[in-house]
């Protein structure tokens, strides 16, 4: 298949071509796809509004490019291999043909239950093949899916359902996660007490956890597909019709519904998957992300399947039933490309190399990381003990908003450098600016990472709030997409991502707004005010440190902290639970009332001098009081 880069010279050539003649470059990539009608123009754009259209007026269905396109060549090739949470339960393999049939059948079941083109469908499911089938079935009929990570609470789920006025929820009776069974249907029931748009809930039987089925609203998955045909003609979609919404955190309290559209997302997830991982036809590829995150969308489901790859899906967690589980799975299926998060690497590194030793790992050709900066130590451990020194590591930088990988090595083709995402992929034009928006040219510079030209899989809007999209991404620096990340371009021109420059923290690769966590903490009746910052955490990358002003009159400190953690778990989910809470007499605020997080970040990371300019602080004494009491944080 066309457009796979094989050499360093090939990369340089393709990169140049993509910048000098984007029209010709993208035409050549897109020509290998099946379009019901081709485009009138490759791209039309304006970063002020913003208004971005790729493959203008083209018509397609992304699932036709996964199924119909491969019917003769890949019919019996495994599309999805599924490894269950419990290693003793049989695994499942679905060939391209089988996945096609199941997708079409479920697409028909969705239609039979009232879902139409343009309707929003929430997917709140475990990591089982049906979750991928659900996404593809929505895409097949032009319904817009919004996958919500099944670890989110009922409140978070309800917020997302309400924000997009979803018509249907797809869920399961329960989820297996390590030794736990999570009753997710119950969470859905609770969420639906506070939402009115949902007409039907389809429930997959997975754990046999008892559930209450509400008559007229709830249907079992197996009953919904019973007797349903798998003949389905794909809906015709405009290139710029919505494919999905995925909620992500920003620096304010309210999650943002990032919108991706059909044509551009298809082209760039495919192109980046193929080139970054250097997938070859008989390879087995495994990405350990959850489909609730963008990585699961682009690099478990869409990217690999658009390339006709075999993608492995794992239901469980890295440490169950033992901390060698990942490596056991690599050997069991002879995985060739393995893609995970730095936090998982560090968590497994903490067990030492004993759990790795029983496994050969000799099938591995490529290792990848995503989600947060990888520290050099973890990089070397991964490289030496998992890759046995022979597998290139692709440190892939991208975002929910970018849809696909933008900065990364191409495995075995372009050089790697520990802790560096290295070079932009063809079609990506990064630019570094200082805080005044002045471009920092040349090498050995550090500043704000922006992108100056559109790429096909970029976000188009935030669902229901285009102006927030403009403000968040396109207004900080005129004419540029601002990523929110700080970056360094070193003496060789390689990019190293330095982390967020806004009030977003990254805990175990999960993005969270500090405001979101603060809002949840403040829901506790005894909390008067709180401020949340990230601090360096040996495994999670960043931990959550909460400073809270509380009414301590009728609670012990330990009880209160426990209750705050329960409150946060109930409102957002366990991933947002503070690691450390310090009860404080006040918070460092400016005269205008803004919390100076810069100071709290320093305190939380154990650094108690050189606070820089504190002249705008309302009450400088409060800083000393907080520092004197940091030992009480627990
Ligand atoms: C794919 C994903 C996006 C934020 C991003 C960065 C951070 C992601 C890397 C990274 C350093 C990397 N989407 N980030 N990848 N930082 N090196 N390779 O993670 O929307 O959930 O998060 O994650 O700060 O802005 S995300």
Boltz pocket constraint, residues with backbone or C-beta under 6 A from the ligand:
constraints:
  - pocket:
      binder: B
      contacts: [[A, 248], [A, 293], [A, 294], [A, 295], [A, 369], [A, 370], [A, 371], [A, 372], [A, 373], [A, 374], [A, 395], [A, 396], [A, 397], [A, 398], [A, 399], [A, 400], [A, 401], [A, 407], [A, 421], [A, 483], [A, 484], [A, 485], [A, 497], [A, 498], [A, 499], [A, 500], [A, 506], [A, 509], [A, 510], [A, 511]]
      max_distance: 6.0
